[in-house]
Amino acid sequence: MGSTRSPKDVRRKLPTVKTFSHDNIKTTIYVKSSSPYISIVKRTNKFLQELGKRKKEYVTLLGMGKAIFKTLSVATHFSSLGDYKVDIFTKTLNVLDEVYADNGKDEDGNDILSEDREVRLSSRTISGVEVRISII
């Protein structure tokens, strides 16, 4: 199974599509690999304290790719405290990338405007994890 990318292809990764409701904003945390660990723990604690107001049963942490380790570390932290129930679900997500067929230069070496560049969409799958933390 060979790759159809040429050496000049430039890939721009697009964010996944997220659907939000007001309650989901206050009960879902998207973990990035660059997110500070302590900030995630504090934010999760805050969301757990407000669960009664939101009429929700759990706080959700979502991590994809490199952020899976950090997401599972937070889950382990809350699991070790003993006052929380932690459920872990694995996911596979399809994402789209923009692939530019050129390097941003024309035949004469002049810069090409970004809206004039030839673009195609490429699909790929990435792994993710969903952690649900609820109070016992």
C-alpha positions in Angstrom: 0.0 0.0 0.0 1.9 3.0 -1.3 1.5 6.7 -0.5 0.1 9.0 -3.1 1.7 12.1 -1.6 4.5 13.7 -3.5 7.5 15.2 -1.7 6.2 18.7 -2.3 2.8 18.0 -0.6 2.1 20.2 2.4 -0.5 18.9 4.9 -2.7 21.2 7.0 -4.5 19.3 9.8 -8.0 20.6 10.5 -9.7 20.4 13.9 -12.5 17.9 14.3 -16.1 19.1 14.2 -17.5 19.6 17.6 -21.2 20.0 18.4 -22.0 22.1 21.6 -24.9 22.7 23.8 -24.7 24.9 26.9 -24.6 21.9 29.2 -21.9 20.2 27.2 -19.7 23.3 27.4 -19.8 23.0 31.2 -19.4 19.3 31.4 -16.9 18.4 28.6 -13.2 19.1 28.6 -11.1 18.7 25.5 -7.6 17.7 26.5 -4.7 18.7 24.3 -1.1 17.5 24.5 -0.1 21.0 25.4 -2.7 21.4 28.2 -1.1 21.7 31.7 -1.9 18.6 33.8 -2.8 20.6 37.0 -5.1 22.9 35.0 -7.0 19.9 33.7 -7.4 18.5 37.2 -8.5 21.8 38.7 -11.0 22.4 35.9 -12.4 18.8 36.3 -12.8 19.4 40.0 -14.7 22.6 39.3 -17.0 20.9 36.8 -17.6 18.0 39.2 -18.7 20.5 41.9 -21.2 22.1 39.5 -22.7 18.8 38.3 -25.9 19.2 40.5 -26.6 22.6 38.8 -26.2 21.1 35.3 -28.4 18.0 36.0 -25.7 15.9 34.5 -24.3 12.6 36.0 -20.7 12.9 34.9 -17.9 15.1 33.5 -16.4 14.1 30.2 -12.7 14.4 29.2 -11.8 13.8 25.5 -8.3 13.3 24.2 -7.0 12.3 20.8 -3.6 11.3 19.5 -0.8 12.5 21.8 -3.3 13.7 24.4 -4.5 10.2 25.2 -1.7 9.7 27.8 -2.5 13.0 29.6 -6.3 12.2 29.5 -5.7 8.8 31.1 -3.3 10.3 33.7 -6.1 12.6 34.8 -8.5 9.6 34.9 -6.0 7.6 37.1 -5.7 10.6 39.4 -9.5 10.7 40.1 -9.7 6.9 40.2 -7.1 6.8 43.0 -9.0 9.3 45.1 -11.7 6.7 45.7 -14.6 9.2 45.7 -15.1 9.1 42.0 -16.3 6.5 39.4 -14.2 6.6 36.2 -15.3 5.0 32.9 -13.0 4.8 30.0 -14.1 4.4 26.4 -11.8 4.2 23.3 -12.7 5.9 20.0 -11.6 6.0 16.4 -12.3 9.2 14.7 -12.2 10.2 11.0 -10.6 13.6 10.4 -10.0 15.6 7.2 -6.7 17.2 6.3 -6.1 19.8 3.6 -3.2 18.7 1.3 -1.6 21.4 -0.8 -0.1 19.9 -4.0 2.6 22.5 -4.3 5.1 24.2 -2.0 3.6 27.7 -2.3 5.8 28.8 -5.2 5.0 28.9 -9.0 7.4 27.8 -11.8 9.2 31.1 -11.6 9.7 30.9 -7.8 7.1 33.5 -7.0 4.9 33.1 -4.0 1.3 31.8 -4.7 -1.5 33.3 -2.6 -3.0 30.7 -0.2 -6.5 31.0 -1.9 -5.0 30.2 -5.3 -3.2 27.0 -4.2 -4.5 23.7 -5.4 -6.0 21.8 -2.4 -7.4 18.3 -2.0 -8.9 16.8 1.1 -7.4 13.7 2.6 -9.2 11.5 5.2 -7.4 9.7 8.0 -8.3 8.0 11.2 -6.9 8.8 14.7 -7.4 7.1 18.0 -9.0 8.8 20.9 -10.2 8.2 24.4 -13.3 9.4 26.3 -13.2 9.4 30.1 -16.4 9.9 32.2 -15.9 10.9 35.8 -18.8 10.9 38.2 -19.2 11.3 41.9 -20.0 8.0 43.8 
